[in-house]
Amino acid sequence: MGHERYVVDAVVLEGRSPRELARLHGISKSWIYQLVTRFRAGGYDALTARSRRPHGCSYQVSPELQAAILALRQELDAAGYDAGPASIRHHLQQRFPQVPAAATIWRILSRHGLVTPQPQKRPRSSFVRFEAALPNEMWQADTTHWHLADGHDVEILNLLDDHSRLLVGSDASPTFTALDVVQSFYAACDLHGYPAALLTDNGAVFTGKSRKGKVLLESELERLGILAKHSTPYHPQTCGKVERFHQTLKRFLAHQAPAHSLAELQSSSTPSAPSTTSAGPTGPSTAGLPWSPSTPASRLTPSGPLPRLTSGSATTASTRPARSPSATSAASTTSGSAGLTAANPSTSWSPTRTFRILADDGSLIRQLTLDPSRDYQPRGVPLGRPRVHDVLRQVSTMSGGFMGWPQRPQRSAEMVSSSRGFVEGAR
């Protein structure tokens, strides 16, 4: 206020010309007249700098809409659904013709103290975000843990479409094996079609690369022509979409009655709408929902053959393989046009082409491909020249020499002792 008071005193008390003061100090003459007017109306206190905020804003969110945003926040949070700006905006579109952007909703929530600051988190701008261009271009799969009412630990497998975040499958099991993952994958494909790629982490049921082998899921994806992708170890951000859905699912289950069995938990976690929960979407990729999976032009398919799961002489993929009495530590399955089927090694050969031997945990032990045009029965003596160890074995069993050569005479104990004494005497 020092400069404004000096100008006012120069005009009012000293009687100097406003034009001269404006030229001398490089300020506007109209601004000097305005300061003098404010001084004569309110004294020196009126010379304090005033706010430049406009008196009104035509695009300001109405108080009614702000109250609806706050009410939806509390309602969704109490029900266990995602209560972020994207979910709130999704519900506002069903009630109001024009709704603000998600960033505006976030500022309203933050202004009312409903957003907890987390400065320790890595800024979202530092991540390299990716998203599939079409539905079924890539799925993400991962497992998470949950507890039943009696405290028993169970696992939940979630499969998510990377483009639309559609929950294509969600199954609960005490412990997921490689065979259980394949069964859940086939069940999701039977409802939504086959993806072109599958992105998972490096869990033992998803990949056997750390053990220098392959699990059943990798073999099935390779047979179907589906690209298997895996995230970098200790980098869960790659599978961030399905990891984020784990948080949504657990928040929803925490607000429900505790499940006493896997059947109750399965009914609570089964998807019922093309979104992460029935309350609405949770991410920016769901802006185009509802997504129509029946549109053939907006879906991708794998490059390989796509066998359908049918019931016939062989059981479907939902059937677990029976343990063979001849192999108590392994279970064998065959895979053909009917998907994954149970088989017993002691039974007759079936027309399927691939034979797999699985361990109890579902990991692949060995995979054999049968060729009907090839004869696998041995015909006696193998063809070709005899091997070296076979010739030596025959020579050692002969009583006489080989090809007329005399045998080497055997050294007696007396000859050995005399020769040993000769050597010691020479030393």
C-alpha positions in Angstrom: 0.0 0.0 0.0 3.1 2.3 0.2 3.1 3.3 -3.5 -0.7 3.9 -3.6 -0.6 6.1 -0.5 2.3 8.2 -1.9 0.4 8.9 -5.1 -2.8 9.8 -3.2 -0.9 12.1 -0.8 0.8 13.8 -3.7 -2.5 14.6 -5.4 -4.7 15.4 -2.3 -2.3 17.0 0.1 0.4 18.5 -2.2 -2.0 19.4 -5.1 0.3 17.9 -7.8 -1.1 17.1 -11.2 -2.1 13.4 -11.9 -0.7 13.8 -15.4 2.7 14.7 -14.0 2.7 11.8 -11.5 1.7 9.3 -14.2 4.5 10.5 -16.5 7.1 10.6 -13.7 6.4 7.1 -12.2 5.3 5.3 -15.4 1.7 4.5 -14.3 -1.7 5.1 -15.8 -3.4 8.4 -15.2 -6.8 6.6 -14.9 -5.4 4.4 -12.1 -4.4 7.5 -10.2 -7.9 8.9 -10.5 -9.3 5.5 -9.3 -7.0 5.6 -6.2 -8.1 9.1 -5.3 -11.8 8.1 -5.6 -11.3 5.0 -3.4 -9.5 7.2 -0.8 -12.2 9.8 -0.6 -14.9 7.0 -0.2 -13.1 4.8 2.4 -9.9 6.4 3.5 -6.5 4.7 3.5 -8.0 1.3 4.2 -9.7 1.4 0.8 -6.3 1.6 -0.9 -5.5 -2.1 0.0 -5.2 -4.4 -2.9 -8.5 -6.2 -3.7 -9.2 -9.7 -5.0 -9.3 -10.0 -8.8 -11.7 -13.0 -8.6 -14.7 -12.5 -10.9 -18.0 -11.9 -9.3 -19.6 -14.7 -11.2 -18.8 -17.7 -13.4 -21.1 -19.0 -16.1 -19.6 -22.5 -16.1 -19.3 -23.0 -12.3 -20.8 -26.3 -11.0 -24.1 -25.7 -9.5 -24.7 -26.3 -5.7 -27.2 -29.0 -6.6 -24.7 -30.9 -8.6 -22.0 -30.5 -6.0 -24.4 -31.9 -3.4 -25.1 -34.9 -5.7 -21.4 -35.5 -6.1 -20.8 -35.6 -2.3 -23.9 -37.8 -1.8 -22.7 -40.3 -4.4 -19.3 -40.4 -2.8 -20.7 -41.5 0.5 -23.2 -43.9 -1.0 -20.7 -45.8 -3.2 -18.1 -45.9 -0.4 -20.6 -47.3 2.1 -21.7 -50.1 -0.4 -18.0 -51.1 -1.1 -17.9 -49.9 -4.6 -15.2 -47.7 -6.2 -16.0 -44.1 -5.3 -13.5 -42.3 -7.5 -14.2 -39.4 -9.9 -14.8 -41.8 -12.8 -17.4 -43.9 -11.0 -19.2 -40.8 -9.7 -19.3 -39.3 -13.2 -20.7 -42.5 -14.6 -23.7 -42.3 -12.2 -24.1 -38.5 -12.7 -24.7 -39.1 -16.4 -27.8 -41.1 -15.5 -29.3 -38.3 -13.5 -28.1 -35.0 -15.1 -28.0 -34.0 -18.8 -24.6 -32.3 -18.4 -21.9 -33.5 -15.9 -18.5 -32.0 -15.2 -15.2 -33.7 -16.0 -13.6 -36.2 -13.7 -10.9 -33.7 -12.8 -13.5 -31.2 -11.7 -15.2 -33.8 -9.6 -11.8 -34.6 -8.0 -11.3 -30.9 -7.2 -14.8 -30.8 -5.5 -14.0 -33.8 -3.4 -10.6 -32.5 -2.5 -12.1 -29.1 -1.6 -14.5 -30.8 0.9 -11.7 -32.9 2.5 -12.8 -36.3 1.0 -9.5 -37.0 -0.8 -6.6 -38.2 1.4 -3.3 -36.7 0.1 -0.6 -39.4 -0.6 2.6 -37.5 -1.6 4.7 -40.6 -1.0 3.1 -42.2 -4.1 5.0 -42.2 -7.4 3.4 -39.6 -9.7 1.1 -41.1 -12.3 2.8 -39.1 -15.1 6.0 -41.1 -14.5 4.4 -44.4 -15.7 4.3 -45.4 -19.3 0.7 -46.4 -19.7 -0.5 -48.8 -22.4 -3.9 -50.1 -23.5 -5.0 -52.6 -26.1 -6.6 -51.0 -29.1 -9.5 -53.5 -29.4 -11.4 -55.9 -27.2 -9.9 -59.4 -26.9 -6.6 -58.0 -28.2 -5.1 -58.9 -24.8 -6.3 -60.2 -21.5 -4.6 -59.9 -18.1 -4.8 -62.6 -15.4 -3.6 -62.8 -11.8 -4.5 -64.4 -8.5 -5.1 -62.9 -5.1 -5.8 -64.1 -1.6 -8.9 -63.9 0.5 -10.2 -65.4 3.8 -13.4 -67.3 4.4 -15.5 -66.7 7.6 -13.6 -69.5 9.4 -10.2 -68.0 8.6 -9.2 -70.4 5.8 -7.1 -68.8 3.1 -8.4 -69.1 -0.5 -7.3 -67.8 -3.8 -9.3 -65.9 -6.4 -8.3 -65.8 -10.1 -9.4 -62.8 -12.1 -9.2 -62.4 -15.9 -9.6 -58.9 -17.3 -9.8 -57.5 -20.8 -7.1 -54.9 -21.2 -9.1 -52.6 -23.5 -12.5 -52.4 -21.9 -11.6 -53.7 -18.4 -14.4 -56.2 -18.8 -14.1 -58.9 -16.1 -14.3 -62.0 -18.3 -13.7 -64.5 -15.5 -13.4 -64.7 -11.7 -13.0 -68.1 -10.0 -12.3 -69.0 -6.4 -10.3 -72.1 -5.3 -8.4 -73.3 -2.2 -5.2 -73.3 -4.2 -4.9 -72.8 -7.9 -2.9 -75.3 -9.9 -1.8 -75.1 -13.5 -4.8 -77.2 -14.5 -7.3 -75.0 -12.6 -6.0 -71.9 -14.4 -6.5 -73.6 -17.8 -10.0 -74.6 -16.9 -10.9 -71.0 -15.9 -9.3 -69.7 -19.0 -11.4 -72.1 -21.2 -14.5 -71.1 -19.3 -13.9 -67.4 -20.0 -13.1 -68.1 -23.6 -16.4 -70.0 -24.0 -18.3 -66.9 -22.9 -16.3 -64.1 -24.5 -14.2 -65.7 -27.2 -10.4 -66.2 -27.4 -7.9 -63.4 -26.9 -5.0 -62.7 -29.1 -2.6 -62.4 -26.2 -2.6 -63.1 -22.4 -0.5 -61.0 -20.0 0.4 -62.5 -16.6 3.1 -62.3 -14.0 5.8 -64.9 -13.4 3.8 -67.1 -11.0 4.4 -70.9 -11.0 1.0 -71.6 -12.5 1.5 -69.1 -15.3 5.1 -69.9 -16.5 7.8 -72.4 -16.0 10.6 -70.3 -17.3 12.4 -70.1 -14.0 12.4 -73.9 -13.9 13.5 -74.2 -17.5 10.3 -75.8 -18.7 6.6 -75.1 -19.6 3.4 -75.3 -17.6 0.1 -76.4 -19.0 -1.1 -72.9 -19.6 1.9 -72.1 -21.8 1.4 -75.3 -23.8 -2.3 -74.6 -24.4 -1.7 -71.0 -25.4 1.0 -72.2 -27.8 -1.3 -74.8 -29.3 -4.1 -72.2 -29.7 -1.8 -69.6 -31.3 -2.3 -67.1 -28.4 0.7 -65.0 -27.5 1.8 -65.5 -23.9 3.3 -62.3 -22.3 4.9 -62.0 -18.8 5.7 -59.0 -16.8 9.2 -58.2 -15.5 9.9 -59.8 -12.1 9.1 -57.6 -9.1 7.3 -55.1 -11.4 3.5 -55.5 -10.8 2.8 -52.2 -12.5 2.8 -54.1 -15.9 -0.3 -56.0 -14.8 -1.7 -52.9 -13.1 -5.2 -53.2 -14.5 -5.9 -56.6 -12.9 -4.0 -55.6 -9.8 -6.2 -52.5 -9.5 -9.3 -54.8 -9.8 -8.0 -56.9 -6.9 -8.4 -53.8 -4.8 -11.9 -53.1 -6.1 -13.0 -56.7 -5.5 -11.6 -56.8 -2.0 -13.2 -53.5 -1.1 -16.5 -54.9 -2.3 -16.1 -58.2 -0.5 -15.2 -56.4 2.8 -18.6 -54.8 2.8 -20.5 -58.1 2.3 -21.3 -60.8 4.7 -18.3 -63.2 5.2 -18.5 -66.2 3.0 -18.6 -69.6 4.7 -17.8 -71.6 1.6 -16.2 -71.3 -1.8 -19.7 -71.4 -3.4 -20.8 -68.3 -1.5 -17.5 -66.5 -2.3 -17.9 -67.5 -6.0 -21.4 -66.0 -6.1 -20.1 -62.8 -4.6 -17.2 -62.4 -6.9 -18.9 -63.5 -10.2 -19.2 -60.6 -12.7 -22.7 -59.4 -13.6 -22.0 -56.4 -15.8 -19.4 -55.2 -18.3 -17.4 -53.3 -15.7 -15.3 -53.9 -12.7 -18.4 -54.0 -10.4 -22.1 -53.5 -10.9 -21.7 -49.9 -9.7 -19.9 -48.6 -12.7 -16.5 -48.3 -14.3 -13.2 -47.5 -12.5 -10.9 -46.3 -15.3 -10.7 -44.0 -18.3 -10.8 -46.9 -20.7 -14.4 -47.6 -19.8 -15.7 -44.4 -21.3 -17.3 -46.3 -24.2 -19.2 -48.8 -22.1 -21.5 -50.6 -22.4 -19.2 -52.7 -24.7 -20.9 -55.0 -27.1 -18.8 -58.2 -27.3 -21.0 -59.4 -30.2 -19.5 -56.9 -32.7 -17.2 -58.9 -34.9 -15.4 -55.9 -36.3 -14.3 -54.7 -32.9 -12.6 -58.0 -31.7 -9.4 -59.7 -32.3 -8.8 -63.5 -32.5 -5.6 -65.5 -32.1 -3.6 -66.6 -35.1 -3.9 -70.3 -34.4 -6.8 -72.8 -34.5 -9.7 -72.1 -32.1 -11.1 -75.5 -30.9 -14.5 -75.3 -29.1 -15.1 -77.2 -25.9 -17.7 -79.9 -26.7 -18.9 -82.8 -24.8 -18.7 -86.2 -26.4 -16.6 -89.3 -25.9 -14.1 -87.3 -24.0 -14.9 -85.1 -21.0 -14.7 -81.3 -21.2 -12.1 -79.0 -19.7 -14.0 -78.7 -16.5 -13.3 -82.3 -15.6 -10.2 -82.9 -13.5 -7.9 -85.7 -14.6 -8.2 -89.0 -12.7 -5.0 -90.2 -11.0 -3.6 -93.3 -12.6 -3.0 -96.3 -10.3 0.2 -96.9 -12.1 1.6 -93.4 -11.4 0.6 -92.1 -8.0 2.7 -89.0 -8.2 1.4 -87.8 -11.6 -1.8 -87.3 -13.5 -2.0 -87.6 -17.3 -4.2 -85.7 -19.7 -4.6 -85.6 -23.4 -5.3 -82.5 -25.4 -7.0 -82.6 -28.8 -10.0 -81.0 -30.6 -12.2 -81.4 -27.5 -9.9 -79.3 -25.3 -8.4 -80.7 -22.1 -9.6 -84.2 -21.4 -8.9 -86.8 -18.7 -7.1 -90.0 -19.7 -5.6 -93.1 -18.1 -2.3 -94.4 -19.4 -3.5 -98.0 -18.9 -6.5 -97.6 -21.2 -6.6 -98.0 -24.9 -5.1 -95.4 -27.2 -7.4 -92.6 -28.3 -7.3 -90.8 -31.6 -6.1 -87.6 -29.9 -2.7 -86.4 -31.0 -1.1 -84.9 -27.9 -0.3 -86.8 -24.6 0.6 -84.9 -21.5 1.8 -86.1 -18.1 1.0 -83.7 -15.3 2.2 -83.6 -11.6 -0.2 -83.2 -8.7 0.1 -79.5 -8.8 -0.8 -79.4 -12.5 2.7 -78.6 -13.8 3.7 -80.2 -17.0 6.2 -83.1 -16.7 6.3 -84.3 -20.4 4.4 -83.8 -23.6 4.3 -86.4 -26.3 2.8 -86.1 -29.8 1.6 -89.4 -31.4 1.9 -89.8 -35.1 -0.7 -92.4 -36.5 1.4 -93.0 -39.6 4.5 -94.0 -37.6 5.2 -97.5 -36.2 6.5 -97.1 -32.6 7.0 -100.9 -32.1 10.7 -102.1 -32.1 11.6 -104.7 -34.8 14.4 -106.6 -33.0 18.0 -105.8 -33.9 18.5 -102.1 -34.7 19.6 -101.3 -38.2 23.1 -100.0 -38.9 26.6 -101.0 -37.8 27.1 -102.4 -34.3 28.1 -100.0 -31.6 31.5 -100.0 -30.1 30.4 -101.2 -26.6 28.5 -104.1 -28.2 31.7 -105.3 -30.0 33.8 -105.0 -26.8 31.1 -107.0 -24.9 31.3 -109.8 -27.5 35.1 -109.9 -27.4 35.2 -110.1 -23.6 32.9 -113.2 -23.7 34.9 -115.1 -26.2 37.0 -118.0 -24.8 39.8 -117.7 -27.4 41.4 -114.8 -29.2 39.7 -112.5 -31.6 40.4 -113.1 -35.4 43.2 -115.7 -34.6 45.1 -113.4 -32.2 46.4 -115.1 -29.1 45.1 -113.9 -25.8 47.4 -112.0 -23.4 48.8 -114.4 -20.8 47.6 -113.8 -17.2 50.3 -112.7 -14.7 50.5 -114.9 -11.7 51.0 -113.6 -8.1 54.7 -114.8 -8.1 55.5 -112.8 -11.2 53.9 -109.7 -9.8 55.8 -110.0 -6.5 59.2 -110.6 -8.2 58.7 -107.6 -10.5 57.8 -105.4 -7.6 60.9 -106.4 -5.8 63.1 -105.7 -8.8 61.7 -102.1 -9.0 62.3 -101.4 -5.4 65.9 -102.7 -5.6 66.6 -100.4 -8.5 65.5 -97.4 -6.5 
